[in-house]
């Protein structure tokens, strides 16, 4: 595995997708009113897409108008300071095709808010990157795990 100049292990696409498949809480970064906004979301990785549910409002409106967004999920173990972070950048869009919606109902994608109409938003994982914190790993040192 490659280690970056900060001593973080660089994750390949397959490992990034595997890790995203283990998480259910992430953050979506959008631009709203020319200002950056980061919002927590519950999500699922379905195939190679990040999917989340939301109601009408700032998140849906800003994230589905041909906007480029960023998405991040992570897992950090606070005692050892080991963990990972995966970032996805892409164009978010509302899923509205009837056939696609039928398949998503069975994917059990939760909502962050307890109520709402539950529209689906997808972000492709075409642009994905990730890093892992390995305690004691130094820049230029190879991780032998």
C-alpha positions in Angstrom: 0.0 0.0 0.0 1.1 3.5 -0.8 1.7 5.9 2.1 1.3 9.7 1.5 3.6 12.5 2.7 1.6 12.7 5.9 2.0 9.1 6.9 -1.6 8.1 5.8 -2.2 4.9 3.9 -3.7 5.7 0.4 -6.7 3.5 -0.3 -7.5 2.1 -3.7 -11.0 2.3 -5.3 -12.0 -1.3 -4.2 -11.0 -0.7 -0.6 -12.8 2.7 -0.6 -16.0 1.0 -1.8 -15.6 -1.9 0.7 -15.3 0.6 3.5 -18.3 2.7 2.3 -20.3 -0.6 2.3 -19.7 -0.9 6.1 -20.9 2.6 7.0 -24.3 4.2 7.3 -23.6 7.7 8.4 -21.8 10.3 6.2 -21.8 14.0 5.3 -22.7 15.7 2.1 -21.1 19.0 1.3 -23.1 21.3 -0.9 -23.1 25.0 -1.9 -26.2 26.8 -0.8 -26.5 30.6 -1.4 -22.9 30.7 -2.5 -21.8 29.3 0.9 -20.5 25.8 1.7 -22.8 23.7 3.9 -22.1 20.2 5.3 -25.0 18.1 6.3 -25.2 14.7 8.0 -27.0 11.9 6.2 -27.8 8.3 6.6 -26.8 6.5 3.4 -26.3 3.2 1.7 -23.8 2.2 -1.0 -25.9 0.4 -3.6 -23.7 -0.9 -6.4 -21.3 1.9 -7.0 -23.6 4.8 -6.0 -24.1 6.6 -2.7 -27.8 6.8 -2.1 -29.7 8.7 0.6 -33.2 9.8 1.3 -34.4 13.4 1.9 -37.5 15.5 1.9 -38.1 18.8 0.1 -35.8 21.5 1.3 -32.2 22.8 1.1 -30.4 19.5 0.9 -32.6 18.1 -1.9 -32.9 21.4 -3.8 -29.2 22.2 -3.7 -28.0 18.6 -4.2 -30.1 17.7 -7.2 -29.9 20.8 -9.5 -26.9 19.5 -11.5 -24.7 20.5 -8.6 -21.4 19.0 -7.9 -21.2 17.8 -4.3 -18.8 16.1 -2.0 -19.6 13.2 0.3 -17.5 11.9 3.1 -17.8 8.9 5.5 -15.3 7.8 8.0 -14.7 5.6 11.0 -12.2 6.6 13.7 -11.2 4.5 16.8 -10.7 7.2 19.4 -8.4 5.3 21.7 -5.8 4.2 19.2 -6.5 7.0 16.7 -6.7 4.4 13.9 -9.4 4.8 11.2 -10.3 5.7 7.7 -11.9 8.4 5.6 -13.4 8.1 2.1 -14.4 11.1 0.0 -16.6 11.0 -3.1 -17.1 14.0 -5.5 -19.8 14.0 -8.1 -23.0 15.3 -9.5 -25.9 14.5 -7.3 -29.3 13.9 -8.8 -32.8 12.9 -7.6 -33.7 9.3 -8.6 -37.1 9.7 -10.2 -37.4 6.8 -12.8 -40.2 4.4 -11.6 -38.2 1.3 -12.3 -35.2 2.6 -10.4 -37.4 3.7 -7.5 -39.0 0.2 -7.2 -35.6 -1.3 -6.7 -34.5 1.3 -4.1 -37.5 0.7 -1.8 -36.1 -2.8 -1.0 -32.6 -1.3 -0.3 -33.7 -0.1 3.2 -32.1 3.3 2.9 -32.8 5.2 6.1 -33.6 8.9 6.5 -31.6 11.3 8.8 -34.8 13.1 9.7 -37.6 11.0 11.2 -40.2 12.2 8.7 -40.5 13.5 5.2 -41.5 12.3 1.7 -38.4 10.2 1.3 -37.1 11.2 -2.1 -33.9 9.4 -3.2 -30.7 11.2 -4.2 -27.7 9.4 -5.7 -24.1 10.4 -6.1 -21.9 8.3 -8.4 -18.5 7.1 -7.0 -16.6 7.9 -10.2 -14.3 10.3 -8.3 -13.3 8.5 -5.0 -10.4 8.7 -2.7 -9.6 7.4 0.7 -7.0 7.4 3.5 -6.4 5.2 6.5 -4.7 6.3 9.7 -2.3 3.5 10.8 -0.7 4.5 14.2 3.1 4.6 14.0 3.2 4.6 10.1 5.7 7.2 8.9 5.9 8.9 5.5 7.8 6.8 3.0 7.3 3.7 5.1 5.4 0.8 3.6 2.5 -0.8 5.5 3.2 -4.5 5.8 -0.3 -5.5 7.0 
